[in-house]
Amino acid sequence: MGDTTHIQIISKQLDKIAEVVSTHPTGMTSGQVALLAAAIGATAAILSQLVVFLLTRFKERGNLRRELVAEERRIAFLLTEYYKDLVMHKVHKQYWYRTSEVHQPGTEDSKDSHERHFTSNQRSFETMTKIRETTSEYFKTVTYFTNLTGQNKMISETLSKIKSFKPRKASTFSEVTTYRELLKAQPIEEEALNKEYLYYSDCFDKINVEMTKKM
């Protein structure tokens, strides 16, 4: 509604000028008046189209910024969930290996625990692949946003921190000597490692705050 109002005001002002020129020639011939009126009329049409184009472009860029901010949130949530899966698989990998050593070693149960260790290891690799691919999409989305809105030092620095951050490895439970102790240690280690990986989600939230300022 506001865009149309601006265009109507511009058109009316130019039409009024054309009318004044055509009714008050002030020494101009009728041919000159006609040419001038036609030129003003053409200018009004071109200017109106230009205003429509600029307003539409501005609106589209605003919509695109909002879409990119929403996409950043979607990918950040997905990555956060992947990190939780990764922690689980990494801790379970070590847990099952240690279980095979301290819980009935040499039995079928011990062999089964060793197989579960390999399964968890495989799943951790699969999850890491998902994280790498999704992180690439995250960087692409955020970089597209900064290219659109202007470079942001805080966002650039935070992206660099995400790339360089190396979470600690899961415990091997080497200090645990009994299966009972291992059962207690496993959930504690998983919770602790999840807190370590919260570094990523904290970075995502900081970037989102900066992006939202540009909406």
C-alpha positions in Angstrom: 0.0 0.0 0.0 2.8 2.4 0.9 4.8 1.6 -2.2 1.7 2.4 -4.5 1.1 5.7 -2.6 4.7 6.9 -3.2 4.4 6.1 -6.9 1.0 8.0 -7.2 2.5 11.0 -5.5 5.4 11.1 -7.9 3.1 10.7 -10.9 0.7 13.4 -9.8 3.5 15.8 -9.2 5.0 15.3 -12.7 1.5 15.5 -14.2 0.9 18.8 -12.5 4.2 20.1 -13.8 3.2 19.0 -17.3 -0.1 20.7 -17.0 1.5 24.0 -15.8 3.9 23.9 -18.7 1.2 23.2 -21.3 -1.1 26.0 -19.9 1.6 28.6 -19.2 3.9 28.5 -22.2 5.8 31.7 -21.2 7.3 32.5 -24.6 7.5 28.9 -25.8 5.9 27.8 -29.1 3.1 25.3 -29.0 5.4 22.7 -30.5 8.0 23.3 -27.8 5.3 23.0 -25.1 4.1 19.7 -26.6 7.6 18.3 -26.7 8.3 19.4 -23.1 5.0 18.0 -21.9 5.7 14.7 -23.7 9.2 14.5 -22.1 7.8 15.1 -18.7 5.1 12.5 -19.2 7.8 9.9 -20.3 9.9 10.8 -17.3 7.0 10.2 -15.0 6.4 6.8 -16.5 10.1 5.8 -16.3 10.5 7.2 -12.8 7.4 5.3 -11.6 8.8 2.0 -13.1 12.2 2.7 -11.4 10.5 3.3 -8.0 8.6 0.0 -8.4 11.7 -1.9 -9.3 13.7 -0.5 -6.4 11.0 -1.1 -3.8 10.5 -4.6 -5.1 14.2 -5.3 -5.0 14.4 -4.0 -1.4 11.5 -6.2 -0.4 13.0 -9.3 -2.0 16.3 -8.7 -0.3 14.5 -8.4 3.0 12.7 -11.6 2.4 15.9 -13.3 1.5 17.6 -12.2 4.7 14.8 -13.6 6.7 15.0 -16.9 4.8 18.7 -17.2 5.4 18.3 -16.5 9.1 15.6 -19.3 9.3 17.9 -21.6 7.3 20.8 -20.9 9.8 18.5 -22.0 12.6 17.4 -25.2 10.8 21.0 -26.3 10.1 22.2 -25.3 13.6 19.5 -27.5 15.2 20.4 -30.3 12.9 24.1 -30.1 13.7 23.4 -29.9 17.4 21.5 -33.2 17.2 24.2 -34.8 15.1 26.8 -33.8 17.8 24.6 -35.5 20.4 24.6 -38.7 18.3 28.4 -38.4 17.8 29.0 -38.2 21.5 26.8 -41.2 22.2 28.6 -43.3 19.6 32.1 -42.2 20.7 31.3 -42.9 24.4 29.6 -46.3 23.5 32.6 -47.2 21.4 34.9 -46.9 24.4 32.3 -48.3 26.8 31.8 -51.6 24.8 35.5 -52.0 24.4 36.2 -51.7 28.1 33.2 -53.9 28.8 34.8 -56.7 26.7 37.9 -56.4 29.0 36.3 -56.2 32.5 33.0 -58.1 32.1 33.5 -61.8 31.7 36.5 -61.6 29.4 36.9 -64.5 27.0 33.2 -65.4 27.0 30.6 -65.0 24.3 29.3 -61.9 26.1 32.8 -60.4 25.9 32.9 -61.1 22.2 29.5 -59.6 21.7 30.7 -56.5 23.5 33.7 -56.3 21.2 31.4 -56.4 18.2 29.3 -53.6 19.6 32.5 -51.6 20.0 33.1 -52.0 16.2 29.4 -51.1 15.5 29.6 -47.9 17.6 32.9 -47.0 15.9 31.3 -47.4 12.5 28.4 -45.2 13.4 30.6 -42.5 14.8 32.3 -42.3 11.4 29.0 -42.2 9.6 27.8 -39.4 11.9 31.1 -37.4 11.3 30.4 -37.6 7.6 26.9 -36.1 8.1 28.4 -33.4 10.3 31.0 -32.4 7.7 28.4 -32.2 5.0 26.0 -30.2 7.1 28.7 -27.9 8.4 29.6 -27.1 4.8 25.9 -26.1 4.3 26.0 -24.0 7.4 29.1 -22.1 6.3 27.6 -21.6 2.9 24.4 -20.2 4.3 26.1 -17.8 6.8 28.6 -16.6 4.1 25.8 -16.0 1.7 24.1 -13.8 4.3 27.3 -11.8 5.0 27.9 -11.3 1.3 24.3 -9.9 1.1 24.4 -7.7 4.1 28.1 -6.8 4.5 31.0 -8.4 6.2 30.7 -9.0 10.0 33.9 -9.4 12.0 32.2 -11.2 14.8 30.6 -13.8 12.5 33.9 -14.3 10.6 35.8 -14.8 13.8 33.2 -17.2 15.2 33.2 -19.3 12.0 37.0 -19.6 12.3 36.6 -20.7 15.9 34.2 -23.4 14.8 36.7 -24.7 12.3 39.6 -24.7 14.8 37.8 -26.1 17.8 38.9 -29.7 18.8 36.7 -31.3 21.4 38.4 -33.8 23.7 38.2 -37.4 22.9 35.9 -39.8 24.9 37.4 -41.5 27.9 38.8 -45.0 27.4 37.6 -45.8 31.0 41.1 -47.1 31.6 40.8 -46.2 35.3 37.7 -48.4 35.7 38.4 -51.9 36.9 35.0 -53.4 37.4 31.8 -53.7 35.4 29.8 -52.1 38.1 32.0 -49.0 38.0 31.8 -48.9 34.3 28.0 -48.9 34.3 28.2 -45.8 36.6 31.0 -44.1 34.6 29.4 -44.4 31.1 26.5 -41.9 31.6 28.7 -39.5 33.5 31.2 -39.4 30.7 28.4 -39.0 28.1 27.0 -36.0 29.9 30.4 -34.4 30.3 31.3 -34.8 26.7 28.0 -33.4 25.6 28.8 -30.2 27.6 32.1 -30.1 25.7 30.3 -30.1 22.4 27.9 -27.3 23.6 30.7 -25.0 22.3 29.3 -25.5 18.8 25.7 -24.6 19.7 27.0 -21.5 21.6 28.8 -20.4 18.5 25.7 -20.9 16.4 23.6 -18.8 18.8 26.1 -16.0 18.7 26.1 -16.0 14.9 22.3 -16.0 14.9 22.2 -12.9 17.1 24.4 -11.0 14.7 22.4 -12.2 11.7 19.1 -11.1 13.3 20.5 -7.6 13.8 20.6 -7.3 10.0 17.0 -8.3 9.4 
